[in-house]
């Protein structure tokens, strides 16, 4: 029986897992930059230097990355500010939309991506819980993290909402300038 690419891509399992894979990759890349001891080569700062890179290569092929990898590191620049990516989970689409819009309206962030269809497994009050959630990926200034956290806590239905921040250590300078110009001082 031949399996077509379209049947694999359209499978519920693949569609449901892809946002979670992206979140794990983002967390992993952030952790490798925060904790150089996690990487095999602190020079690269990319996923290839993570301890599980060998596993990823064995699972997804042995292609080697392009020879010239260019990264833009954050440098002192009066057009940009230290920025962070913040992860917040919400119970459903409606809560995600409402919270994302209030964050952007208050200029606590320049952009909020809403990633539907994640499944969270966690300990709560001594029991393992599993819930469908939506992930908010928020781009903002580092200086707004405390105000953003308070806004999330005040407008979130969870008793202990997830608010996790990772530093942005580089990227597109025009995009980083855009974050600065679309958030409050």
Secondary structure, 3 states (H helix, E strand, C coil): CCCCHHHHHCCHHHHHHHHHHHHHHHHHHHHHHHCHHHECCCCCCCHHHECCHHHHHHHHCCCCCCCCCCCCECCCCCCCCCEEEEEEEECCHHHHHHHHHHHHHCCCCCEEEEEEEEEEEEEECCEEEEEEEEEEEEEEEHHHHHHHHHHHHHHCCCCCCCCEEEEECECCHHHHHHHHHCCCC
